[in-house]
């Protein structure tokens, strides 16, 4: 037994199935009382260095993604923003100083409109 829940295993395997990749993913799933939606704290480690502005631009230019990332004005995704919408909301984009080439993201989506629902 790995100690991971079924939901965590799904979080770790589904992206590779969808993107046809072999990315190492570690996940922790926690249920919290919200009206609707899924929220995920995502940590990514790249092979190469990256620029945060490039990551933000790539996400902002991607169809189906809404970038909400302005810590100065406390603008970041919250589950209520995603309710009833097809878009995926991404914010709190920052370098992860605990690993080389690491990136942290906060992602929110309506699980009745995106995912396995």
OpenMM code with the backbone's topology and positions (N, CA, C; nanometers):
from openmm import Vec3, app, unit

residues = "UNK UNK UNK UNK UNK UNK UNK UNK UNK UNK UNK UNK UNK UNK UNK UNK UNK UNK UNK UNK UNK UNK UNK UNK UNK UNK UNK UNK UNK UNK UNK UNK UNK UNK UNK UNK UNK UNK UNK UNK UNK UNK UNK UNK UNK UNK UNK UNK UNK UNK UNK UNK UNK UNK UNK UNK UNK UNK UNK UNK UNK UNK UNK UNK UNK UNK UNK UNK UNK UNK UNK UNK UNK UNK UNK UNK UNK UNK UNK UNK UNK UNK UNK UNK UNK UNK UNK UNK UNK UNK UNK UNK UNK UNK UNK UNK UNK UNK UNK UNK UNK UNK UNK UNK UNK UNK UNK UNK UNK UNK UNK UNK UNK UNK UNK UNK UNK".split()
positions = [
    Vec3(0.0842, -0.1189, 0.0000),
    Vec3(0.0000, 0.0000, 0.0000),
    Vec3(0.0880, 0.1244, 0.0000),
    Vec3(0.0667, 0.2121, -0.0961),
    Vec3(0.1485, 0.3326, -0.1110),
    Vec3(0.1093, 0.4430, -0.0144),
    Vec3(-0.0096, 0.4350, 0.0431),
    Vec3(-0.0578, 0.5411, 0.1307),
    Vec3(-0.1358, 0.6485, 0.0566),
    Vec3(-0.1390, 0.6432, -0.0780),
    Vec3(-0.2154, 0.7394, -0.1570),
    Vec3(-0.3610, 0.6947, -0.1674),
    Vec3(-0.4525, 0.7908, -0.1688),
    Vec3(-0.5942, 0.7593, -0.1875),
    Vec3(-0.6217, 0.7375, -0.3365),
    Vec3(-0.7398, 0.6834, -0.3681),
    Vec3(-0.7775, 0.6636, -0.5083),
    Vec3(-0.7808, 0.7970, -0.5826),
    Vec3(-0.8301, 0.9017, -0.5172),
    Vec3(-0.8353, 1.0343, -0.5788),
    Vec3(-0.6943, 1.0855, -0.6086),
    Vec3(-0.6012, 1.0648, -0.5174),
    Vec3(-0.4629, 1.1088, -0.5386),
    Vec3(-0.3978, 1.0319, -0.6530),
    Vec3(-0.4229, 0.9027, -0.6596),
    Vec3(-0.3676, 0.8218, -0.7685),
    Vec3(-0.4223, 0.8700, -0.9022),
    Vec3(-0.5510, 0.9025, -0.9052),
    Vec3(-0.6113, 0.9555, -1.0274),
    Vec3(-0.5457, 1.0883, -1.0667),
    Vec3(-0.5216, 1.1749, -0.9689),
    Vec3(-0.4559, 1.3032, -0.9970),
    Vec3(-0.3156, 1.2836, -1.0533),
    Vec3(-0.2500, 1.1767, -1.0120),
    Vec3(-0.1128, 1.1524, -1.0560),
    Vec3(-0.1065, 1.0831, -1.1921),
    Vec3(-0.2102, 1.0094, -1.2298),
    Vec3(-0.2046, 0.9326, -1.3543),
    Vec3(-0.2800, 0.9969, -1.4706),
    Vec3(-0.3901, 1.0652, -1.4434),
    Vec3(-0.4731, 1.1209, -1.5505),
    Vec3(-0.3997, 1.2193, -1.6416),
    Vec3(-0.3203, 1.3140, -1.5882),
    Vec3(-0.2517, 1.4066, -1.6800),
    Vec3(-0.1634, 1.3346, -1.7824),
    Vec3(-0.0965, 1.2290, -1.7416),
    Vec3(-0.0120, 1.1543, -1.8349),
    Vec3(-0.0953, 1.0856, -1.9420),
    Vec3(-0.2125, 1.0352, -1.9053),
    Vec3(-0.3014, 0.9739, -2.0042),
    Vec3(-0.3504, 1.0779, -2.1033),
    Vec3(-0.3912, 1.1934, -2.0525),
    Vec3(-0.4469, 1.2986, -2.1376),
    Vec3(-0.3411, 1.3560, -2.2306),
    Vec3(-0.2209, 1.3808, -2.1793),
    Vec3(-0.1152, 1.4467, -2.2575),
    Vec3(-0.0187, 1.3484, -2.3225),
    Vec3(-0.0403, 1.2178, -2.3003),
    Vec3(0.0485, 1.1151, -2.3541),
    Vec3(0.1943, 1.1442, -2.3177),
    Vec3(0.2164, 1.1641, -2.1880),
    Vec3(0.3497, 1.1951, -2.1365),
    Vec3(0.3845, 1.0977, -2.0246),
    Vec3(0.5025, 1.1133, -1.9715),
    Vec3(0.5450, 1.0338, -1.8570),
    Vec3(0.6057, 1.1282, -1.7535),
    Vec3(0.5211, 1.2133, -1.6962),
    Vec3(0.5640, 1.3134, -1.5991),
    Vec3(0.5460, 1.2563, -1.4589),
    Vec3(0.6471, 1.2704, -1.3744),
    Vec3(0.6333, 1.2292, -1.2350),
    Vec3(0.5472, 1.3306, -1.1616),
    Vec3(0.4399, 1.2837, -1.1011),
    Vec3(0.3461, 1.3706, -1.0313),
    Vec3(0.3217, 1.3143, -0.8926),
    Vec3(0.3245, 1.4002, -0.7933),
    Vec3(0.2868, 1.3642, -0.6570),
    Vec3(0.1675, 1.4505, -0.6196),
    Vec3(0.0675, 1.3924, -0.5555),
    Vec3(-0.0544, 1.4677, -0.5260),
    Vec3(-0.1048, 1.4387, -0.3857),
    Vec3(-0.1685, 1.5384, -0.3290),
    Vec3(-0.2420, 1.5235, -0.2042),
    Vec3(-0.3815, 1.5779, -0.2283),
    Vec3(-0.4829, 1.4978, -0.2036),
    Vec3(-0.6216, 1.5405, -0.2212),
    Vec3(-0.6858, 1.5562, -0.0842),
    Vec3(-0.7510, 1.6699, -0.0657),
    Vec3(-0.8184, 1.6989, 0.0605),
    Vec3(-0.9583, 1.7489, 0.0283),
    Vec3(-1.0579, 1.6918, 0.0904),
    Vec3(-1.1962, 1.7363, 0.0697),
    Vec3(-1.2264, 1.8506, 0.1653),
    Vec3(-1.2757, 1.9600, 0.1082),
    Vec3(-1.3174, 2.0745, 0.1890),
    Vec3(-1.4576, 2.1146, 0.1443),
    Vec3(-1.5356, 2.1707, 0.2343),
    Vec3(-1.6742, 2.2037, 0.1987),
    Vec3(-1.6842, 2.3297, 0.1121),
    Vec3(-1.7060, 2.3092, -0.0178),
    Vec3(-1.7348, 2.4188, -0.1090),
    Vec3(-1.8594, 2.3804, -0.1877),
    Vec3(-1.9287, 2.4794, -0.2393),
    Vec3(-2.0518, 2.4523, -0.3128),
    Vec3(-2.0219, 2.3708, -0.4377),
    Vec3(-1.9206, 2.4076, -0.5096),
    Vec3(-1.8848, 2.3341, -0.6304),
    Vec3(-1.7423, 2.3639, -0.6697),
    Vec3(-1.6822, 2.2719, -0.7387),
    Vec3(-1.5497, 2.2956, -0.7933),
    Vec3(-1.4403, 2.2154, -0.7269),
    Vec3(-1.3304, 2.2093, -0.7984),
    Vec3(-1.2076, 2.1481, -0.7494),
    Vec3(-1.1004, 2.2551, -0.7433),
    Vec3(-1.0179, 2.2483, -0.6424),
    Vec3(-0.9031, 2.3380, -0.6300),
    Vec3(-0.7798, 2.2520, -0.6093),
    Vec3(-0.6718, 2.2887, -0.6750),
    Vec3(-0.5492, 2.2103, -0.6649),
    Vec3(-0.4281, 2.3006, -0.6486),
    Vec3(-0.3437, 2.2640, -0.5562),
    Vec3(-0.2123, 2.3255, -0.5453),
    Vec3(-0.1179, 2.2355, -0.6237),
    Vec3(-0.0604, 2.2888, -0.7298),
    Vec3(0.0208, 2.2087, -0.8207),
    Vec3(0.1662, 2.2551, -0.8127),
    Vec3(0.2552, 2.1596, -0.7988),
    Vec3(0.3990, 2.1855, -0.7962),
    Vec3(0.4610, 2.1117, -0.9139),
    Vec3(0.5365, 2.1839, -0.9966),
    Vec3(0.5964, 2.1270, -1.1168),
    Vec3(0.7471, 2.1479, -1.1103),
    Vec3(0.8225, 2.0473, -1.1533),
    Vec3(0.9668, 2.0632, -1.1662),
    Vec3(1.0040, 2.0381, -1.3115),
    Vec3(1.0629, 2.1408, -1.3754),
    Vec3(1.1027, 2.1325, -1.5148),
    Vec3(1.2475, 2.0867, -1.5268),
    Vec3(1.2829, 2.0376, -1.6444),
    Vec3(1.4218, 1.9996, -1.6719),
    Vec3(1.5108, 2.1219, -1.6849),
    Vec3(1.4536, 2.2313, -1.7363),
    Vec3(1.5311, 2.3529, -1.7625),
    Vec3(1.4751, 2.4704, -1.6839),
    Vec3(1.5570, 2.5742, -1.6719),
    Vec3(1.5128, 2.6967, -1.6072),
    Vec3(1.4030, 2.7619, -1.6914),
    Vec3(1.3235, 2.8469, -1.6322),
    Vec3(1.2135, 2.9128, -1.7020),
    Vec3(1.1956, 3.0526, -1.6447),
    Vec3(1.1262, 3.1361, -1.7192),
    Vec3(1.0928, 3.2710, -1.6754),
    Vec3(0.9447, 3.2747, -1.6383),
    Vec3(0.9140, 3.3301, -1.5227),
    Vec3(0.7744, 3.3368, -1.4786),
    Vec3(0.6868, 3.4113, -1.5783),
    Vec3(0.7382, 3.5189, -1.6371),
    Vec3(0.6580, 3.5942, -1.7342),
    Vec3(0.6226, 3.5099, -1.8557),
    Vec3(0.7132, 3.4202, -1.8971),
    Vec3(0.6844, 3.3304, -2.0089),
    Vec3(0.5749, 3.2313, -1.9715),
    Vec3(0.5803, 3.1797, -1.8495),
    Vec3(0.4771, 3.0868, -1.8025),
    Vec3(0.3422, 3.1580, -1.7991),
    Vec3(0.3394, 3.2782, -1.7434),
    Vec3(0.2140, 3.3544, -1.7368),
    Vec3(0.1577, 3.3809, -1.8767),
    Vec3(0.2445, 3.4199, -1.9699),
    Vec3(0.1988, 3.4480, -2.1070),
    Vec3(0.1454, 3.3219, -2.1732),
    Vec3(0.2163, 3.2113, -2.1577),
    Vec3(0.1717, 3.0848, -2.2153),
    Vec3(0.0332, 3.0472, -2.1625),
    Vec3(0.0150, 3.0591, -2.0319),
    Vec3(-0.1147, 3.0267, -1.9727),
    Vec3(-0.2228, 3.1245, -2.0186),
    Vec3(-0.1918, 3.2537, -2.0188),
    Vec3(-0.2899, 3.3554, -2.0586),
    Vec3(-0.3334, 3.3371, -2.2040),
    Vec3(-0.2434, 3.2889, -2.2889),
    Vec3(-0.2732, 3.2706, -2.4309),
    Vec3(-0.3354, 3.1345, -2.4621),
    Vec3(-0.3519, 3.0494, -2.3621),
    Vec3(-0.4054, 2.9150, -2.3840),
    Vec3(-0.5578, 2.9158, -2.3782),
    Vec3(-0.6232, 2.8580, -2.4794),
    Vec3(-0.7694, 2.8520, -2.4777),
    Vec3(-0.8193, 2.7738, -2.3564),
    Vec3(-0.9252, 2.8233, -2.2951),
    Vec3(-0.9858, 2.7536, -2.1825),
    Vec3(-0.9217, 2.7826, -2.0488),
    Vec3(-0.8191, 2.8664, -2.0470),
    Vec3(-0.7526, 2.9026, -1.9216),
    Vec3(-0.7725, 3.0512, -1.8962),
    Vec3(-0.8117, 3.0838, -1.7740),
    Vec3(-0.8237, 3.2228, -1.7314),
    Vec3(-0.7155, 3.2474, -1.6274),
    Vec3(-0.6280, 3.3416, -1.6565),
    Vec3(-0.5199, 3.3755, -1.5646),
    Vec3(-0.5701, 3.4789, -1.4643),
    Vec3(-0.5634, 3.4453, -1.3366),
    Vec3(-0.5989, 3.5365, -1.2275),
    Vec3(-0.4812, 3.5355, -1.1315),
    Vec3(-0.3862, 3.6240, -1.1540),
    Vec3(-0.2611, 3.6148, -1.0800),
    Vec3(-0.2039, 3.7528, -1.0511),
    Vec3(-0.2577, 3.8182, -0.9495),
    Vec3(-0.2039, 3.9465, -0.9065),
    Vec3(-0.2059, 3.9525, -0.7542),
    Vec3(-0.0977, 3.9047, -0.6897),
    Vec3(-0.0936, 3.9031, -0.5431),
    Vec3(-0.1094, 4.0417, -0.4804),
    Vec3(-0.0665, 4.1476, -0.5513),
    Vec3(-0.0771, 4.2830, -0.4962),
    Vec3(-0.2219, 4.3244, -0.4713),
    Vec3(-0.3131, 4.2741, -0.5554),
    Vec3(-0.4549, 4.3076, -0.5391),
    Vec3(-0.5360, 4.1884, -0.4877),
    Vec3(-0.4654, 4.0868, -0.4385),
    Vec3(-0.5283, 3.9636, -0.3887),
    Vec3(-0.6175, 3.8996, -0.4945),
    Vec3(-0.5719, 3.9037, -0.6199),
    Vec3(-0.6444, 3.8420, -0.7300),
    Vec3(-0.5871, 3.7035, -0.7558),
    Vec3(-0.6668, 3.6026, -0.7268),
    Vec3(-0.6279, 3.4642, -0.7497),
    Vec3(-0.7551, 3.3812, -0.7598),
    Vec3(-0.7483, 3.2619, -0.8181),
    Vec3(-0.8682, 3.1816, -0.8384),
    Vec3(-0.9314, 3.1360, -0.7070),
    Vec3(-1.0630, 3.1395, -0.7056),
    Vec3(-1.1410, 3.0840, -0.5954),
    Vec3(-1.2521, 2.9985, -0.6555),
    Vec3(-1.2923, 2.8912, -0.5871),
    Vec3(-1.3926, 2.8012, -0.6442),
    Vec3(-1.5193, 2.8714, -0.6922),
    Vec3(-1.5637, 2.9733, -0.6236),
    Vec3(-1.6894, 3.0379, -0.6646),
    Vec3(-1.6770, 3.1046, -0.8015),
    Vec3(-1.5546, 3.1444, -0.8423),
    Vec3(-1.5352, 3.2034, -0.9747),
    Vec3(-1.5569, 3.1003, -1.0854),
    Vec3(-1.5304, 2.9753, -1.0557),
    Vec3(-1.5361, 2.8703, -1.1573),
    Vec3(-1.6747, 2.8081, -1.1723),
    Vec3(-1.7611, 2.8268, -1.0753),
    Vec3(-1.8927, 2.7616, -1.0784),
    Vec3(-1.9687, 2.7956, -1.2058),
    Vec3(-2.0104, 2.6898, -1.2774),
    Vec3(-2.0890, 2.7069, -1.3984),
    Vec3(-2.0095, 2.7473, -1.5211),
    Vec3(-1.8787, 2.7478, -1.5123),
    Vec3(-1.7942, 2.7899, -1.6249),
    Vec3(-1.7099, 2.6724, -1.6744),
    Vec3(-1.6817, 2.6742, -1.8033),
    Vec3(-1.5985, 2.5697, -1.8631),
    Vec3(-1.4495, 2.5967, -1.8472),
    Vec3(-1.4128, 2.7217, -1.8219),
    Vec3(-1.2715, 2.7581, -1.8119),
    Vec3(-1.2059, 2.7009, -1.6869),
    Vec3(-1.0739, 2.6896, -1.6937),
    Vec3(-0.9904, 2.6534, -1.5795),
    Vec3(-0.9187, 2.7815, -1.5365),
    Vec3(-0.9237, 2.8122, -1.4076),
    Vec3(-0.8667, 2.9357, -1.3545),
    Vec3(-0.7328, 2.9051, -1.2878),
    Vec3(-0.6301, 2.9825, -1.3230),
    Vec3(-0.4947, 2.9571, -1.2744),
    Vec3(-0.4371, 3.0847, -1.2133),
    Vec3(-0.3705, 3.0697, -1.0998),
    Vec3(-0.3069, 3.1837, -1.0351),
    Vec3(-0.2043, 3.1396, -0.9329),
    Vec3(-0.1592, 3.2364, -0.8512),
    Vec3(-0.0558, 3.2125, -0.7501),
    Vec3(0.0653, 3.1452, -0.8143),
    Vec3(0.1037, 3.1948, -0.9317),
    Vec3(0.2156, 3.1393, -1.0075),
    Vec3(0.3447, 3.1962, -0.9502),
    Vec3(0.4311, 3.1063, -0.9055),
    Vec3(0.5565, 3.1517, -0.8458),
    Vec3(0.6592, 3.0391, -0.8516),
    Vec3(0.7851, 3.0785, -0.8443),
    Vec3(0.8927, 2.9787, -0.8428),
    Vec3(0.8912, 2.9052, -0.7093),
    Vec3(0.9198, 2.7768, -0.7162),
    Vec3(0.9323, 2.6933, -0.5969),
    Vec3(1.0808, 2.6846, -0.5637),
    Vec3(1.1218, 2.7538, -0.4608),
    Vec3(1.2636, 2.7592, -0.4254),
    Vec3(1.3136, 2.6329, -0.3554),
    Vec3(1.2256, 2.5358, -0.3328),
    Vec3(1.2687, 2.4138, -0.2640),
    Vec3(1.3256, 2.3095, -0.3594),
    Vec3(1.3020, 2.3285, -0.4907),
    Vec3(1.3565, 2.2363, -0.5906),
    Vec3(1.4100, 2.3162, -0.7085),
    Vec3(1.5058, 2.2591, -0.7785),
    Vec3(1.5613, 2.3257, -0.8960),
    Vec3(1.4561, 2.3309, -1.0063),
    Vec3(1.4392, 2.4468, -1.0681),
    Vec3(1.3442, 2.4675, -1.1777),
    Vec3(1.2006, 2.4344, -1.1370),
    Vec3(1.1647, 2.4675, -1.0140),
    Vec3(1.0318, 2.4367, -0.9624),
    Vec3(0.9335, 2.5511, -0.9816),
    Vec3(0.8069, 2.5150, -0.9968),
    Vec3(0.6989, 2.6108, -1.0177),
    Vec3(0.5789, 2.5696, -0.9333),
    Vec3(0.5143, 2.6667, -0.8702),
    Vec3(0.3910, 2.6435, -0.7943),
    Vec3(0.2760, 2.7142, -0.8640),
    Vec3(0.1607, 2.6487, -0.8673),
    Vec3(0.0392, 2.7036, -0.9272),
    Vec3(-0.0802, 2.6714, -0.8381),
    Vec3(-0.1823, 2.7541, -0.8447),
    Vec3(-0.3112, 2.7259, -0.7805),
    Vec3(-0.4130, 2.7194, -0.8933),
    Vec3(-0.4862, 2.6091, -0.9030),
    Vec3(-0.5776, 2.5852, -1.0145),
    Vec3(-0.7167, 2.5542, -0.9607),
    Vec3(-0.8174, 2.6152, -1.0223),
    Vec3(-0.9562, 2.5962, -0.9807),
    Vec3(-1.0415, 2.5700, -1.1049),
    Vec3(-1.1341, 2.4744, -1.0948),
    Vec3(-1.2267, 2.4461, -1.2048),
    Vec3(-1.3571, 2.3911, -1.1484),
    Vec3(-1.4628, 2.4038, -1.2257),
    Vec3(-1.5918, 2.3451, -1.1897),
    Vec3(-1.5867, 2.1980, -1.2276),
    Vec3(-1.5855, 2.1106, -1.1296),
    Vec3(-1.5703, 1.9677, -1.1567),
    Vec3(-1.6926, 1.9066, -1.2248),
    Vec3(-1.8044, 1.9782, -1.2300),
    Vec3(-1.9199, 1.9290, -1.3046),
    Vec3(-1.9083, 1.9626, -1.4531),
    Vec3(-1.8156, 2.0502, -1.4878),
    Vec3(-1.7979, 2.0908, -1.6272),
    Vec3(-1.6631, 2.0457, -1.6833),
    Vec3(-1.5658, 2.0223, -1.5980),
    Vec3(-1.4327, 1.9768, -1.6391),
    Vec3(-1.3997, 1.8495, -1.5628),
    Vec3(-1.3296, 1.7610, -1.6259),
    Vec3(-1.2862, 1.6406, -1.5559),
    Vec3(-1.3777, 1.5229, -1.5829),
    Vec3(-1.3895, 1.4376, -1.4853),
    Vec3(-1.4574, 1.3093, -1.5035),
    Vec3(-1.6084, 1.3154, -1.4892),
    Vec3(-1.6636, 1.4282, -1.4512),
    Vec3(-1.8088, 1.4369, -1.4258),
    Vec3(-1.8900, 1.4107, -1.5497),
] * unit.nanometer
topology = app.Topology()
chain = topology.addChain("A")
for resn in residues:
    res = topology.addResidue(resn, chain)
    for name in ("N", "CA", "C"):
        topology.addAtom(name, app.Element.getBySymbol(name[0]), res)
